[in-house]
Amino acid sequence: MIDWIPIVLVTFKVLVLGTGMFFAIKWHYDQGKKEKEQRAVGKLTVVFVLSLLGLVFATFALARMLGLDLTY
């Protein structure tokens, strides 16, 4: 009976460490994917805000050109 204890404990240790390494690698891989997605979302946000500012300036330029009074 005592001869099986090291075999069982080493097998258990290999399974636990293997599972831990798998999830560590998976977590780092998912973090890299998330970072790429966040960069893409950030770029889209910048493009949207710049487009919105351009539209606002174009609207005010058109309003001035048409002679509209935009003062409060």
C-alpha positions in Angstrom: 0.0 0.0 0.0 2.7 2.5 0.9 4.4 1.9 -2.5 1.4 3.5 -4.2 1.4 6.8 -2.3 4.2 8.4 -4.2 2.7 7.4 -7.5 -0.7 8.7 -6.6 0.7 12.0 -5.1 3.0 12.6 -8.1 0.1 11.9 -10.5 -2.1 14.3 -8.6 0.7 17.0 -8.5 1.2 16.6 -12.3 -2.6 17.0 -12.9 -2.9 20.0 -10.7 0.1 21.8 -12.1 -0.9 20.9 -15.7 -4.4 22.3 -15.1 -2.9 25.4 -13.6 -0.5 26.0 -16.5 -3.3 25.4 -19.0 -5.5 28.1 -17.3 -2.6 30.5 -16.9 -1.7 30.2 -20.6 -5.4 30.6 -21.6 -5.8 33.6 -19.3 -2.8 35.4 -20.8 -4.0 34.6 -24.3 -7.5 36.0 -23.6 -5.9 39.1 -22.1 -4.0 39.7 -25.3 -7.1 39.3 -27.3 -9.0 41.7 -25.0 -6.3 44.3 -25.3 -6.5 44.1 -29.1 -10.3 44.5 -28.9 -9.9 47.5 -26.6 -7.5 49.2 -28.9 -10.0 48.7 -31.8 -12.8 50.2 -29.7 -10.5 53.1 -28.7 -9.7 53.8 -32.3 -13.4 53.7 -33.3 -14.2 56.1 -30.4 -11.6 58.6 -31.6 -12.9 58.4 -35.2 -16.4 58.9 -34.0 -15.6 61.9 -31.8 -13.5 63.5 -34.5 -16.3 63.0 -37.0 -18.8 64.5 -34.5 -16.6 67.6 -34.0 -16.2 68.0 -37.8 -20.0 67.8 -38.2 -20.5 70.5 -35.5 -17.9 72.8 -37.1 -19.4 72.2 -40.6 -22.9 73.0 -39.2 -21.8 76.2 -37.6 -19.9 77.2 -40.8 -23.0 76.5 -42.9 -25.2 78.5 -40.5 -22.9 81.5 -40.7 -22.7 81.3 -44.4 -26.5 81.3 -44.6 -26.6 84.3 -42.2 -28.2 82.6 -39.3 -27.8 84.3 -35.9 -26.2 81.7 -33.5 -25.7 84.0 -30.5 -27.7 83.4 -27.3 
